[in-house]
């Protein structure tokens, strides 16, 4: 429903940056091989000296960026809705393995305190001019699953599955996903989904987890499931002790997520003017207008006008072009929302 979609977005102005990405040609990539990947959330990295920094993860396609226009995407969706999957699988089977260069952005705790925006806000980006990309590796896809059910439908992914040295952050959206993803997997696949071949840790794991529905293991035979005990030789390793940290303050309360953030527009404005060329901007406007024309019902004008105010605050040209194509008469109240 275009009505519900734009009603939600117009009432949540922090969505604007992502909305502009979604409505641009970047929202219709030419398959999986020709798109970048972004961790989006802020994670942390902790070294052997117990020093912590905040990080964001990036995957840049080595195949180059390639997108469909909206018309091309609609045409392809009708002709071959599995195009992206087929393109990826065909490339791998031909030995043309797609690759992505992995980068991180690093922000110290001191920099986080002075950052203009909330560094843990998923709707904000860290400017690469201030926090440059650091190359750390490469991801290559070189194998196609041989059994779709076993290796795709039964696979489980969660941001709570981390390796040593990588941890979490105060990112509230991330914190929600740490719980919701494993919980959904327990319902979808089962409480012992982590023991299935596609999800199983390739290294031996000693713990006290036992039994449960469809447990695919030896159940650790008759060994005790409590710690400490007198029968095994498992001892805590201080090297794996949880990171200790200090809180700047302790304050627990319900709060308005936007109360202290009155700038949802600078970054969308820069995305429009700096990251997009003339063709990109025109396609963006066309896609927005095409979608907003689907808004109907008694709240139609209210929703459109409210969203136009956000566009004007991000960039006057963007607001003018969208309003013009929607045949909206621009009044002084709407123009007052511009910077």
Secondary structure, 3 states (H helix, E strand, C coil): CHHHHHHHHHHCHHHHHHHHHHHCHHHCECCHHHCCEECCCCEEEECCCCCEEEEEEEEEECCCCCECCHHHHHHHHHHCCCHHHHHHHHHHHCCCCEEEEEEEEEECHHHHHHCCCCCCCCCCCCCCCCCCCEEEEEEEECCCCCCHHHHHHCCCCCCCCCCCCEECCCCHHHHHHHHHHHHHHHHHCCCCHHHCCCCCCCCCCCCCCCCCCCCCCCCCCCCCCCCCCCCCCCCCCHHHCCCCCCCCCCCCCCCCCCCCCCCCCHHHHHHHHHCCCHHHHHHHHHHHHHHHCCCCCCCHHHHHHHHHHHHHHHCHHHHHHHHHHCCCCCCHHHHCCCC
